[in-house]
Amino acid sequence: MEEKNHVLRGAVIGAACGMLLTLFHRPTRTALKDKWSDCQQKLEEYRQEPGKMSAYMKEKVEETKQILRTVSDDLSFLNEQINQLKETTPKVLEIIEETKDHFRSKQKD
């Protein structure tokens, strides 16, 4: 148990050191500051207008549903195509084999 705590503590310390090192990079600091400001602004908007957040969530849920429907349709199409290939492939292989046999028999003659 103590070893797990030691590993976890080391991981947290390593992550904190990594975060601090990345903050020495000015563009990273600037981007982080901008993101933080955007986040605060959005939180303030949602605090003032809670309906806005629920509308945004409903929109995202609908977008997700549409994407899932599209993916489902695509998978159904692919499944149909694969089934057709399974049915057609043996026939095609049989035709190819007959054609090979035909030309082999002609070569022997």
Protein Blocks (a to p, Z undefined) as FASTA:
>chain_A
ZZmmmmmmmmmmmmmmmmmmmmmpmklmmmmmmmmmmmmmmmmmmmmmmmlmmmmmmmmm
mmmmmmmmmmmmmmmmmmmmmmmmmmmmmmmmmmmmmmmmmmmmmmmZZ
